[in-house]
Each structure stands twice: as C-alpha cells, then as structure tokens.
Amino acid sequence: MARFHTLRVAAVDPLTDDSVALTLAVPPGLREEYRHAPGQHLALRRMLDGAEIRRTYSICSAAPAPGAAGPPTLRVGVRLVEGGAFSTYALKEITVGDEVEVMTPAGRFTLEPAPGRYAAVVGGSGITPVLSIVTTLLEREPEARFCLIRSDRTAASTMFLEEVADLKDRFPERLQLVTVLSREEQQAGLPSGRLDRERLAGLLPALLPVDGVAGWFLCGPYGLVQGAERALRGLGVPRSRIHEEIFHVDSGTSSAPATTTAPAAPAHSTVTVRLDGRGGAWPVREGESLLDTVLRNRPDAPYACKGGVCGTCRAFLVSGEVRMGRNYALEPEETTAGYVLACQSHPATEEVELDFDR
C-alpha cells in the first residue's frame, strides 16, 4: 500500500532553464519501502493555502538490483508547467535541506531487465522514466540493446542531455540514440520537425527491425504517444508489446482512449471498498467520483493527479458497473481484466464494490 514519508532534499540540479532534478535522501529505515522498478514514479505533496497539492514525477535514477539494499537516494526530474503550483515551487523555492512529503513508488510503466532488443519514443520530460529503464537495463543485462528516439523543441530545452550522452559513451554498441528537434536545425542527424505518425511510420523501420523489438516504451505528450502507437500498430506491432505513459494532455485534446460504458447514474448509490486490508461502505454524493467518496472517509486512499493520467488510483471493480470519464493510464488488458481509475469512475449501479488491494 502506498504511503507518504518525509524525505530531505539532498541536491537540486538545474537541467534547463525550466527544469531541475531533485535528489531525495532516503533514511536506512525507509529504503525497502522506496525500492522501485525502473520506470516507476513518486507522488510529491505540499499544502498551499489550506489545500493539499499532489504531483507525480518519474524516478530517473537506476533501480536497485534484486537482493541489493534499497536506494539511499531517489532522483526525479521536474519541468515547469505554466501556473503549476508544485513545479513553480520546485524550481523557485526548494533548496538543499528542505523536507518534502513523498509517496512510495507506484506505476506499471516498467521493464524488468531481460535479454533482447527494446526501444522507446519519448518527448520532452518523457525521457525521465525511460532514463531509469535504459540505465537499469544496460547496466544489468549484457545481452540487451536499446534504441532511444527522443524529441525536444531545442537542444537547450533537452532534459538530461549529459546523462544520456554519458550512457551512449558507456554503451556505444548497445545504445542507439536518435535525437529530433522540432524547432531547431541540427548540424548532423535528422531534419527538424515534429515526430508524428506519418514520420515515425517511415523512420522506425529504417532505424531497427521493428518486428524484432520485445518492448516499445512511449512516453511524453498525448499527441506524440498516440501518433507513435498508431505508427507501430500500422507496422504490425502487437498491442501487448507497446507500453505507454502520458505526461501531458492538451486542454484542447478532443478524444480520449476508450473508457468503460454503462447505464446512466442511479439516483442513489453506495460504494464498498477494500483498502489496505480494511473495508468500508459509504454513500456516493451526486456528481462526485468514487475516489472522492472514498477520500471523504479514508484520506489514505492512493491518488496523485485525479486526471486519469498517472494510474495511482487504480482499483479492481469487484461488482457493479461504473462510467469512467477518461483513461490515459490503464492498458487495454487492465481494463479488460476489470481494473478502473477511481478518480474517473462514477457509479452506474446502486451498489459498486472496489478493491484497492488487488
């Protein structure tokens, strides 16, 4: 069960004009709780004007090996979002020695190291979890290869530029690095411009044997991830080999991934919940999500973004039916298996039962 602990900021490293890397020190007694898989994220929270703010940031450091001690530090990348309450705080106020409330690791955008060929298409801050995935894979598995295709606006806006270059120097034969800048010409490499579906459909087969890739990892803005998925599916890649994590959904995005469908909401409904080994049942107020109902009675319920993006509030639908507003976090096989996002779920039957522990 995810829990918050207070961690001390050990380092604040500027990456670009609008992004930083925060290193968080993990006390010995908490290191097992913060053991993470490559690609997982942390939710950070703070109080602002009496309201609780949570934001999710991916861990960019390599994951500890099985059998090794838990991590003594965790490193996350934070990019400034215009008007962002937490990102502004991180870039302009947080200093070494400050304390931050940090949830234990979560997320299923992960890769356990194994032999084979892997690839990623990332945009902007989408490099953050993939940096952990690539580093962990190449350090632990000598029979693995990785192709990293990254898109950024300009060289100056590219997060973790030095870290990725160092990886390329360490593993020149096993890491293939392709960089595309959308707003700046490069002296060498690919022409500038956006990586859309049409461009990727032509580019990917020229870079590597697409059908020989064991896992594709797509991370970044919704448009990039959606375009990359469609390009891969058009090239015959099975959906089971494609893993996605959305970092940003434009307010003007008109379509969302398929969500659960169900009858209209009943006049009165009750949600029964199992959470951290304990159960409870509460009436759902008109218009509120199932997560909000649970939080009124169990403030320890897991969540981070409340926007259907991070997947922290994933729960198993034991019984009843729900209407899920949007879903950018769950894979198709997860929704088929019965999982929903509590933050986006509204009751469609008088009785609904959720299990957060499954």
Residue, then its C-alpha position, 0 to 999 in steps of 0.5 A: m500500500a502506498r504511503f507518504h514519508t518525509l524525505r530531505v532534499a539532498a541536491v537540486d540540479p538545474l537541467t534547463d532553464d525550466s527544469v531541475a532534478l531533485t535528489l531525495a535522501v532516503p533514511p536506512g529505515l525507509r529504503e525497502e519501502y522506496r525500492h522501485a522498478p525502473g520506470q516507476h514514479l513518486a507522488l510529491r505533496r505540499m499544502l498551499d493555502g489550506a489545500e493539499i497539492r499532489r504531483t507525480y514525477s518519474i524516478c530517473s535514477a537506476a533501480p536497485a538490483p534484486g537482493a541489493a539494499g534499497p536506494p539511499t537516494l531517489r532522483v526525479g526530474v521536474r519541468l515547469v508547467e505554466g501556473g503549476a503550483f508544485s513545479t513553480y515551487a520546485l524550481k523557485e523555492i526548494t533548496v538543499g535541506d528542505e523536507v518534502e512529503v513523498m509517496t512510495p513508488a507506484g506505476r506499471f510503466t516498467l521493464e524488468p531487465a531481460p535479454g533482447r532488443y527494446a526501444a522507446v519514443v519519448g518527448g520532452s520530460g518523457i525521457t525521465p522514466v525511460l532514463s531509469i529503464v535504459t540505465t537499469l537495463l544496460e547496466r544489468e543485462p549484457e545481452a540487451r540493446f536499446c534504441l532511444i528516439r527522443s524529441d525536444r523543441t531545442a537542444a537547450s530545452t533537452m532534459f538530461l542531455e549529459e546523462v544520456a550522452d554519458l550512457k551512449d559513451r558507456f554503451p556505444e554498441r548497445l545504445q542507439l540514440v536518435t535525437v529530433l528537434s522540432r524547432e531547431e536545425q541540427q548540424a548532423g542527424l535528422p531534419s527538424g520537425r515534429l515526430d508524428r505518425e506519418r514520420l515515425a511510420g517511415l523512420l522506425p523501420a529504417l532505424l531497427p527491425v521493428d518486428g524484432v523489438a520485445g518492448w516499445f516504451l512511449c512516453g511524453p505528450y498525448g499527441l506524440v504517444q498516440g501518433a507513435e502507437r498508431a505508427l507501430r500498430g500500422l507496422g504490425v506491432p502487437r498491442s501487448r508489446i507497446h507500453e505507454e505513459i502520458f505526461h501531458v494532455d492538451s486542454g484542447t485534446s478532443s478524444a480520449p482512449a476508450t473508457t468503460t460504458a454503462p447505464a446512466a447514474p442511479a439516483h442513489s448509490t453506495v460504494t464498498v471498498r477494500l483498502d489496505g486490508r480494511g473495508g468500508a461502505w459509504p454513500v456516493r454524493e451526486g456528481e462526485s467520483l468514487l475516489d472522492t467518496v472514498l477520500r471523504n472517509r479514508p484520506d489514505a486512499p492512493y491518488a496523485c493527479k485525479g486526471g486519469v493520467c498517472g494510474t495511482c488510483r487504480a482499483f479492481l471493480v469487484s461488482g457493479e458497473v461504473r462510467m469512467g470519464r477518461n483513461y490515459a493510464l490503464e492498458p487495454e488488458e487492465t481494463t479488460a481484466g476489470y481494473v478502473l481509475a477511481c478518480q474517473s469512475h462514477p457509479a452506474t449501479e446502486e451498489v459498486e464494490l472496489d478493491f484497492d488491494r488487488 
